[in-house]
């Protein structure tokens, strides 16, 4: 019996090894790049006099980086995380998503899909080529357009779209 099991193990080992090498791979945003993007976004807004928070959320929805400027409001961290989460999950900028929902009442259910979603300008998807790897969100500037511009500066710094 043991001899048969050993023989079976030897026969199936190459099949299992080749299956492992055929596993799919997915691109991701390394922590170093996530941190760099967040720091540039925070500095860009800070240089304009805005105390914001910046979050970078991985494609899987987990927060990779959260930076909160001194004297930023208590709501800015959750706003930044929610915008980043929404962009990573939906693969689009949060301002465009708000317009998409407003344009069709049938899309209003997107607002209630997940309580972590924040559908306000300031969240951008992080893409390299066609690969969506993360989302970046900025919260706390006087307008969502300023939040989005700071987030875009972070993306530019790491060569993302």
N, C-alpha and C positions, 0 to 999 in steps of 0.2 A: 504494500500500500504506500509506504513512504517512498519507495522507488518510483512508483507511478506519479506521485505528486511532484517529485523532483524533476522527472522527465517533462511533465506538463508545464512546470514553471520555466524550464529551459526553452520549451517550444514557444510559450506565449510572451516571454520577456522582450523579444524584438518587436512584437506587435505593440506592446504597451509603450516601449521606448519611442517608437515612431509616432504613436498617438500623442505623446507628450510634446514632441517637437512640432506638431501641427496645431497646437492650441492657438487661438486668436490672440493677437496682441492689440493693445489700445494705447494711443498716445496719451500722455498726461502732462500736466504742468509741474515741473520740479519746484520744490520749496524755494530754492534760491531765486528763480525767476518770479515766482509769486511774490516773494518779499520785495524784490527790486521794483516790480510794478506798483506795489502798494506804497512803498516809500516815495517814489516819484509822484504818484497821485497826491499823496499827503502834502509833499513839499510844494507842488504846483498850487494847490488850494491855499496852503499856508502863506505862500509868497503873495497871494492876492488878498490876504487878510481874513481868510475863512478857516475857522477851527472845525474841522470835519473828522469823520471816521472813514476808514477805507477797509473793505473786506475783499478777500479773494477766496472764492469757494470752488473746490474741485468739481469736476464733471459729475461726481457721485453725490454732490450736495454737501459734502463736509467742508467746514471752514478750515482753510489752510493758513490764512494770515488775517489778523484783525489789528489794525493800528488806530488808536484813538488820540487825537491831538489834545494837548493841554487846553483846558477851558472849552472843550467841545460840549455840546448839550448832551443830556442824559439819553436822549432818543437816537442819537446819531449812530451808535454802534449797531443797534438792531435794524435801523433803516439801511445802513450799508450792507449788512449781512443779508437782509431780505432782498435787496436789489441784486446783489451778486448771485444769490440762490436762484432768483427768478430768471436771470440771464443765462445761468448755467443750465437750468432745467428746461427752459423754453428755446434756448439757442438764438435769442434775439435781444435787441436793446429794450430796456423797460419803457422808454418813452414811446417807441414804436408799438409795443404791446398795448400800452394804454390807448393809443389811437385805434389800434385794431379792435379792441374791445368796444370802444365808444362808437365805432363805425357800424357795428352790427349787434343789436341787443341779444341775439342768440349766443354770442360769445361771452356774455356777462358771467357765465358760470366759471370762467377761468379765474375770476377773482377769489372764488371759494375752493379752488382745487387743493390748496395746501396753505395752512395758516402762516407758513414762513414766507410766503410770496409777498413782495412789495411791488406794486405796479405804479411806480412813479419814476420819472426821468432820473438817471444817474447810475443805471446798471447797464453794463455792456458785456456781451459774450467775449471770451478770449479764444481766438482761433489762430491756428497756424495753418495756412492754406485752407483746406476744407475741413480740417480736424478741429472740432469743438473740444477744448480741453478744460475750460473753467469759465467762471464769471467773475467780474470785478464790479464792486458797487461802492459808491461814495455817497455819504449822507451828511447834511449839515450846512451846506452853502445856502445862500439866500434863494437859489432857484435850482431846479433839476438840470437846467442847461449848464450851469456852472459845475454841478456835480459830474455831469457826463463829460465835460471838457477835461476835468481833472483825471477822470478815469481813462479817457483817451490818451492823455499824456503818459500815463502808466503803461498802457499797451504799446505805445510807440517806443518807449524806452527798452522794451524787451523784444521788439520786432514782431509783435503780434498784430493781428488785424482787429 
